[in-house]
Amino acid sequence: MKQWLPITSEQEYKEAAQRFEEIYDVEKNSPHYREMLLLSLLINDYEKKHFKLPEVDPIEMIKIRMEDFGYTASDLAKEYGDKGTISKVLNYKQPLSLNMIRLFSKMLRIPADALTKEYKIQS
């Protein structure tokens, strides 16, 4: 297993992101679980230093990242399990749940704290 150190270049970032994608859904008892946690921290640290997230509400952030990854609402629904709820959330009719925040943070590589910001729900 590779020895991971703080990420200092775009190449290292790409390597870490690729490895993270390979192992991000490992079980807690897997020998790769600690590696996944470490990569998550290293990638997050690098992104905070090198990428400025736009000041947008959590739903817009989700939509931006969906576009970045080529995901549709159906892709989010496959991961979450309920297309109706995803539609309501993306249309500001229902707030994000804690479970959604965890899932979308991992899936879309958005810091969880960016998804917990307040935003208006339309009635």
C-alpha positions, -999 to +999 in steps of 0.1 A: +000+000+000+013+034-009+025+058+018+003+089+015+017+123+025+002+158+023-007+166-013+015+193-028+009+191-065-019+187-091-005+153-100-005+141-064-041+154-061-052+134-092-035+102-079-051+106-045-086+113-060-083+083-083-073+060-054-101+075-033-126+067-060-114+031-061-119+026-024-144+052-011-172+026-004-151+001+016-165-014+048-152-002+082-135-036+088-117-034+054-079-030+055-084+000+031-108+018+054-081+039+072-065+047+038-098+060+026-102+082+057-067+095+053-072+103+016-104+121+024-086+144+048-056+150+024-079+157-006-101+180+015-071+199+028-057+203-007-090+214-021-095+240+006-061+255-002-064+254-040-100+256-050-124+284-041-160+271-037-185+297-050-207+313-025-239+295-034-266+278-014-263+240-008-288+231-036-269+252-062-237+236-050-252+201-055-264+212-090-229+225-099-212+194-088-238+172-106-229+190-138-192+187-130-195+149-127-222+145-154-248+132-129-286+136-132-313+136-106-318+099-114-282+092-105-287+109-071-319+089-067-301+056-074-277+064-045-304+078-022-332+055-031-361+079-036-365+099-068-395+120-055-375+132-025-345+141-047-368+161-070-384+180-041-349+188-027-335+200-060-366+222-065-364+238-030-396+221-018-379+200+009-347+205+030-317+182+028-317+155+054-286+145+074-285+113+054-285+132+021-258+156+033-236+126+042-243+108+009-240+139-014-209+151+004-191+119-004-207+113-039-202+149-051-170+157-031-186+187-014-175+195+022-204+186+044-203+220+061-211+236+026-243+215+026-254+225+060-257+263+052-292+277+055-313+283+024-350+291+017-375+264+011-403+274-013-438+266+000 
